[in-house]
Amino acid sequence: MLLIEDCSHDAIHRAEIPAPGSGLIDNRPQLIPKIIHQTYVNESLPAHWKDAQQSCVRLHDDYEYKLWTDKSSRDFIAKEYPWFLDTFDGYAHPIQRADAIRYFVLAHYGGVYIDLDDGCNRRLDPLLSYPAWLRRTVPTGISNDAMGAVPQHPFFLRVIDSLQNYDRNWQVPYITVMYSTGPLFLSVIWKEYIQQDPIEENRVRVLMPDEYNKHAWSFFSLRRGSSWHGGDARFIFWMGRHWVLITTLGFVLAGLVGLTVWWIYGRVLLLGTPKGQSKSSRSLGWSWLRPSHKERYELLDRHDV
């Protein structure tokens, strides 16, 4: 279950990550190609994301940089994965296409995908030593805002192969996006994948929160973003922050409903009870469950037989 998954088995531990500028980095194998992928509607990035994008470009001048626009993403799917084009065009929310293309380009080219609101805090070279990696999110599961892989990694092949099966409309936009292409979808596929205990070269390692951001030695620094979240998402986030209050109110409401139903049931029984029936029988309303004197004898006779 995702709720109890702490990612410890596949975690990239801080002790195995060389410090920025360490000579140990050059001794590590490079498996993932030096490519950075990002996505946006077009090539005119908003001002509030340019600094984050440029921080990655400046730190990785020896990496190939690919910005996938709406047009180039569709052209790529039409050329390389035509079987997915109808699904790609049919997504109701643009963020679903932005989610899907990141999985396809990682499966196809390999490299590192980074959301535009993730700035680079240090070079990513140490992460190129793993066949594939994702990052853990809070409170559970994994996210799709920063991830890397070798070309044709079996996990990302599984991801792109599963997209059509999860293409459903759950009426609430936030839930639809999260479970059709977003982090919840990816977490479910990841959980299924690791349960098969893949061999070492097919493992998916997990970047933990402290290694992701928060520290001077972390790989990323989070900037302003998440612009696709609507009112439904804000409501869900509010529920997450106040879950104790909501749970308590739920129990209180359930208790009030239960007492009301019991009271109505008792009133209905009283109205339908004959006048000659005893008060105790009327109040409990269970006399019909007790066998009569004659029925008790019949039961004893059957038992004796």
Disulfide bonds with the S-S distance in Angstrom:
Cys56-Cys120 2.11
